[in-house]
Each structure stands twice: as C-alpha cells, then as structure tokens.
C-alpha cells in the first residue's frame, strides 16, 4: 500500500510515522523549504508540546464543540506525544500550568524528533506544492503537484488550517476536503496542543 501525506508539520510527521508501520511506501509532500515551520515558532521558539492535564480537564478548556474531540484525545493522548518525542531523543519537562516543553527549550529539537519518528526507510520527503487531489470513481487516488502527479492508495491531508499563512497554513486542506466532497463548516480560531 502507498500513502501520500500532504504537509510536514506536526500532524503530517506523526501521520507519516504511523502510516509507515503498515504501508509499503509513504510519501510526505511539503510545500515549504523546511519541515515543521510553524512548530519552530510555537511557545516563543521553545515549542509548547502539550499539557500534562487529565484529558477531561483538557476537553473542558475548548470553548466550542468539545465533545467532538473525545475520540481523538482519548485515542492519541498527551502521554502518547510525550512518549514519541522522548523515544526519538528529546527529553521533556513540565512547567507552570502543566505546559510541556523540551528540556533544551529549543523547538528545533522537537522538529528533529518528529522527523526521526516519521522518516523511516519506507518514507520519502518531497518538497513540492500539491495543487489538487486525483479523484477517480468517487475515491481519492493520489495528488497533482506543481511538478508531477503521484498516485496512491490513500491520501492524508495534514495541511493545518488558515492560522498563519507565512508558515504555510494557507487553508489548502479545506480546498482538498471540498474537492473530495466534504462540506466545510466555517472554521473558528482556537489554540491547541500538538
């Protein structure tokens, strides 16, 4: 099985690392020259990875539609992201308010850990811009980029929202989801942990 992951931020690197456990080939496509661009500026360059709070407490902090998050936050917990970061060479610490940072206080260390987690032997990273999905028979069959077309059995959209266009979060994922037939509900801003 071949899987394409659009985006090499936190979600894309985590998705690629997980996909690599079962896929024959994983291709990550990132439009920026560097991976994890938004991660590099989080927490004033220190990367506030997550919070050590209980999941129920975390859910209680979301202002809208918190019930929607139950499945996601209980399937992949704050402890899971801390474990992945630490297993890939970066120790963490808990600060005031339960905020979790790398011990080094360097966001680039978190990006390096996620890169190490994602870039297994069956994973490749391509710097290119996805222009559209390839859809055939009502199913997504790959992507068209500015340079080529890549066919795949599955495509995972990890482009982020529209929060910070200078980092690559330009809303492309909404366009791809709509192209695949999804209804887009007007996004609302919110701060979230990795």
N, C-alpha and C positions, 0 to 999 in steps of 0.2 A: 504494500500500500504506500502511496505517495501523498504527502500532506504539504500544502503551502500555508505558511503563516505570514500574514500581512502585518508588518510592524515589529520592530525590535526594541520596544520599551519593556517595562516590567512584565506586562501581560503576555506579550509576544515571546519573550525569552522563556517565561515559565511554561507557556503552551508548547513551545518547541521542545523543551526538555522533557516534558511529559509525553508528547507525541512520539518522541524518539524511542521511548520504551517499547512501542509496539509497531511502529511504521518501519518500512524498509528504507524510506528516504523522506527527509524533511527539508524543505527549502524555506528559509526566512527571507522575506523581502523587506528591506528598509530603505526609505527614500532619503534619509539624512546621511551625511558622510560618516557619522559616528552613531553607535547604538546607545540607547538609554539616555538620550539627550535631556529629557525632562527630569529623569531621576537625578542627573548631575546637579540640578539646581534646587532640588527639594530640601527642605529643612535648612535653608541658607547654605547649601553645599555640603551639609552633613548627612542628608538622607534619613529622614524620619521614616523608618521602615514600616512600622506598625505600632500598635498599642498593646500593652500586656493585659488589658482589661478582659474580664469574662465576656464571652460572645454576647450574652443577653444585655450586658451593660453597653457594649459597642452598638448593638442594634438600637438601643434606646436613644442613642445620640443622633440618629438620622432623622432629619426633620420631616421627610415625606416618604411614604411607601416602604417603610422599614420591613414589613412582613415579606416583601419580595426578596429580601436579602437572606432570610433564614437558611434556605438550602445552600446557597453559595458559601456563607460564612461558617456553616457547620461542616460542609464538605471539605473546604480548604481553609483551615483556621489560622489565626495569628501564630500559633505554635508551629504550624507547618512551614510558614515562610521563614520563621527564625531558624528552624532546623535546616532548611535548604541553604540559607545564607551561611550558616556556621559549617555545614558539611562541605561547603565549597570555599572554605578558608577564611571567613570573616567572622570574628567574634563580635558579639553584640552586648549592649548594656542597656539598662532601663533607667530612665531619668524621670524627673518630676512629671507628674500626671500620667505615668505609665508609658511615656513615649520611648520607643526602642530605636536606638541608633547603633551604627558600627562603633566599636571601641576606638577606632582610629579617627572618628569624626570626619571621614572622607567619603563622600558619596561615590567617588570613582571606585572605591573598594567594593561597594555593593554591586555596581555595574559589572565589575570583573567577576564577582562570584556568580551572578546570574548568567554571564557569558559562559563561564566554565560549566555551569549546570546545563545550559542549552546546547552548546556546540560539541555534541558527541560525534563519533566518527561518521554516523549516517545523516548528519545535519550540515547543510551548507548555508552560508550567509551571502546574499546578493544585494548590492546597493543599486537600487533602481526604483522607479515610481510606478506603482500599479495604477493603471488608467481605468480598468473595468474588469468585471468578472466574465468568465466564459460560461455561458449557461446553455445547456442542451437538454432537450426532453424534460424540462422543468427542474433540472438538477445542476448545481454548480460543478463545473468540470475543470476549472483552472482559472488563470488570470491572464490579462493582457497588460504588459508593462510598456514603458516608453521605448524599450529596446527589443522586446520579444514577446512570445506567448509561452506560458508554462502550463501544461496540463497536469491535473492532479485528481486523486480520488476524493480528497477533502480539502476545503479551504477554511482557515480560521482567521477571522477578522479581528485584529488586535491593534487598531489604529488610534485608540484613545478617542476622546470627544473633540470638542472645539475649544478647549480651555486655554491653550497657549500656542497660537499659530507659529510663533518663532521657533518652537521646539518640534514642529511637525504635526501637532494636534490641530488639524485644519477641518475636521469633520468628514474626512473621506469615508470613514466607516458607515456613516449614515447613508451616503450615496450608494455604497456597495450593498448594504442591507436592503435599501429600497429597490435596487436593481434585482435583488433576489426575491422580491415580492413581499418584504416585510413592511408593516406600517410603522412610520416614525412618529412617535409622540414627542412634542416639543420638549427638548432637554431642559433640565433645571440644574443650576450650578450647585456643587457640593464638594467638600474636601473629603478625601478617602485615604485609607492606608493602602500600602502596596498589597 
